[in-house]
Amino acid sequence: MTELLINHVYRIQLCSGEQREWQYLGPDSRRLVWWMDVETRQEFTENSLMYAWKILGSSSSSQ
């Protein structure tokens, strides 16, 4: 996959097989990479996740 676009929404597959839509918010000043779950609007960092996941591609809800 190419470089992720800030504020772009991506389809994510969790290790359970569940698919989610996450908006990529990008890195902060501490180099922590932030995402937001589109459904719950909850923001989180990649290193706070307790499960495996992968990016499936761009979401249809992205502009």
Backbone hydrogen bonds in HBPLUS format (Angstrom, degrees):
<---DONOR---> <-ACCEPTOR-->    atom                        ^
c    i                          cat <-CA-CA->   ^        H-A-AA   ^      H-
h    n   atom  resd res      DA  || num        DHA   H-A  angle D-A-AA Bond
n    s   type  num  typ     dist DA aas  dist angle  dist       angle   num
A0008-HIS N   A0005-LEU O   3.14 MM   3  5.42 155.2  2.21 131.5 130.6     1
A0007-ASN N   A0024-TYR O   2.55 MM  17  5.20 156.4  1.61 173.3 176.4     2
A0024-TYR N   A0008-HIS O   2.90 MM  16  5.67 164.9  1.93 165.5 162.0     3
A0059-SER N   A0009-VAL O   3.00 MM  50  5.55 170.3  2.01 137.4 134.2     4
A0010-TYR N   A0022-TRP O   2.78 MM  12  5.45 168.0  1.79 158.8 159.3     5
A0022-TRP N   A0010-TYR O   2.97 MM  12  5.45 160.5  2.01 159.3 161.4     6
A0011-ARG N   A0057-GLY O   2.75 MM  46  5.47 161.3  1.79 157.9 164.4     7
A0056-LEU N   A0011-ARG O   2.77 MM  45  5.38 163.6  1.80 150.0 154.5     8
A0012-ILE N   A0020-ARG O   2.79 MM   8  5.13 170.3  1.80 153.2 155.2     9
A0020-ARG N   A0012-ILE O   2.82 MM   8  5.13 155.2  1.88 144.8 153.3    10
A0013-GLN N   A0054-LYS O   2.88 MM  41  5.43 166.2  1.90 160.4 165.0    11
A0054-LYS N   A0013-GLN O   2.96 MM  41  5.43 144.4  2.09 141.3 152.7    12
A0014-LEU N   A0018-GLU O   2.83 MM   4  5.39 167.7  1.84 167.3 169.1    13
A0017-GLY N   A0014-LEU O   2.85 MM   3  5.36 162.6  1.88 119.8 125.8    14
A0015-CYS N   A0052-ALA O   2.88 MM  37  5.17 129.2  2.14 158.5 146.6    15
A0038-VAL N   A0021-GLU O   2.89 MM  17  5.64 168.7  1.90 153.8 156.7    16
A0023-GLN N   A0036-MET O   2.71 MM  13  5.04 165.2  1.74 152.3 154.3    17
A0036-MET N   A0023-GLN O   2.87 MM  13  5.04 140.3  2.02 138.3 149.8    18
A0025-LEU N   A0034-TRP O   2.89 MM   9  5.12 153.0  1.96 137.0 140.3    19
A0034-TRP N   A0026-GLY O   2.94 MM   8  5.35 173.1  1.94 129.8 132.0    20
A0028-ASP N   A0032-LEU O   2.90 MM   4  5.54 142.0  2.05 141.6 152.3    21
A0031-ARG N   A0028-ASP O   2.95 MM   3  5.16 161.6  1.99 114.9 118.6    22
A0046-GLU N   A0033-VAL O   2.91 MM  13  5.76 146.5  2.02 156.3 166.4    23
A0035-TRP N   A0044-PHE O   2.83 MM   9  5.52 158.1  1.88 165.3 172.8    24
A0044-PHE N   A0035-TRP O   2.93 MM   9  5.52 156.1  1.99 151.8 156.5    25
A0037-ASP N   A0042-GLN O   2.95 MM   5  5.49 158.7  2.00 156.1 154.3    26
A0041-ARG N   A0037-ASP O   2.71 MM   4  5.18 138.9  1.88 147.0 157.0    27
A0048-SER N   A0045-THR O   3.05 MM   3  5.34 156.5  2.11 107.9 115.4    28
A0049-LEU N   A0046-GLU O   3.28 MM   3  5.70 165.0  2.30 112.1 116.6    29
A0062-SER N   A0059-SER O   3.18 MM   3  5.54 165.6  2.20 110.6 113.8    30
